[in-house]
Amino acid sequence: MTTSTSELISGPWQVSNDAYHADRTAESHSTLEVFRESRPLFHRMYVEQTMPRPDPTAAMVFGSAFHCYLLEPELFERQYAVAPECDRRTKGGKAVWEGFVGGRGYGRTALTKGQWELLVAMVKGVQANPYAAELLALHGPAEDAVRFREPASGVWLKAKFDRRIGRLIVDLKTTDGVDPDSWSRTVDKWGYHRQAALYIDAAEHGLGRRYDHVHVACSTSEPHECVVYRLGEASIELGREEYLADVAALADCRQRDCWASPRAGKWNHIELPPWRFSRR
């Protein structure tokens, strides 16, 4: 039975990871990004719920495992297991796999040997950065959630913090490149500035305190460098403006029950990507 939004309380939220992602009483950064990409897609996935959500990609599975290993190591062995290398097309390989699934891998998410080796290498990369290693080792709640009602729109929002230490939110990310230019492009591409602003606001409204925010960016490429980044105030403010505009638009869509794309019902002018013209 779905909880009514009238029954929600702003503040800390004791909820499992699966229940958090299945919850439809409040919007997260992820669901807002879907709305930003496509209102019809958001409507089908989260309002009508007639379109299944895509299965986690291998990168998403690895990212979750990496988070768990660093943030909740006591849970890692209960939730993950390294799968044996076997050819499941052969009789012998099927037997090995069935033995794994029915034994050590029962109820756990399977990681390949390559994923496990990459995870270990990236953990070493984190440990090579004393500031990142200290942040992730400090005592503080991990994977805790909060809900709050956005004042202007009345839309309920939620956030799940990787770790809170004092008045600092630590956000662990895996990425291809951690040099400043690459990381800046990654933040823009995935809307991490919007997520950071939402997290800061969620902590202030839901926990009653103003928090700072940092990213611990860990490279999936050798030598697996790890860098701690703090977004500038201008980037945070832009993220806040953008996510609040999305929330306001979402509230309007709900009120009018209209989920048409802003691109619908008009001519849309485009040009080829700029790089195409540089070759002329």
Summary of the structure (lengths in Angstrom):
residues: 280
radius of gyration: 21.0
end to end distance: 60.6
largest distance: 61.7
contacts: 781
relative contact order: 0.14
helix: 49%
strand: 17%
